């Protein structure tokens, strides 16, 4: 999978993309992430990418021209399955959406900024808009990193133990069961006996029951 991210803050991705599973996925060659500095596509001598809104109002608006230049260049090089804009008024990201995106070959994520972007970008270039939650971030970079992370870990070959993505919370519309590790008795705080029994069938049944119980209690809207 190839992910192209258009942003005015490419440095913001250094942390999330250079560690752990996302880093490994790139080293394995399963994922390519390309960051594009939007300012490089500005034709303006000051490399501006925003301007005051027509009709007045507070804040600056991302201009169509640099975004169009960047997207057109990328589209001339390959076909894109989706061109995503990160926005608090987009469709809420969930596990199903992440699963669907993980099946795609090439995607672009445009990080929103300022008071918004020229509506013509949304109308003519963007194929879907995604929000990562009902709150407003300072920009779309963190949202883009969250989207990329949730998608990348689902691509076959990214996780060492393939079943571990399948057993994630939400993957089967249930949250994960409780997990424990050594020691089995920490100052009297004991691990449930059943997990020490070695009986895989009984353990799996217990985990499933725990998942159902937890989902009912913590996330009843999922049932
Ligand atoms: N940009 C600002 N807030 C956002 C959010 N909640 N989701 C996606 N992009 C955003």
Boltz pocket constraint, residues with backbone or C-beta under 6 A from the ligand:
constraints:
  - pocket:
      binder: B
      contacts: [[A, 86], [A, 87], [A, 88], [A, 112], [A, 130], [A, 131], [A, 132], [A, 133], [A, 134], [A, 135], [A, 136], [A, 137], [A, 138], [A, 139], [A, 140], [A, 143]]
      max_distance: 6.0
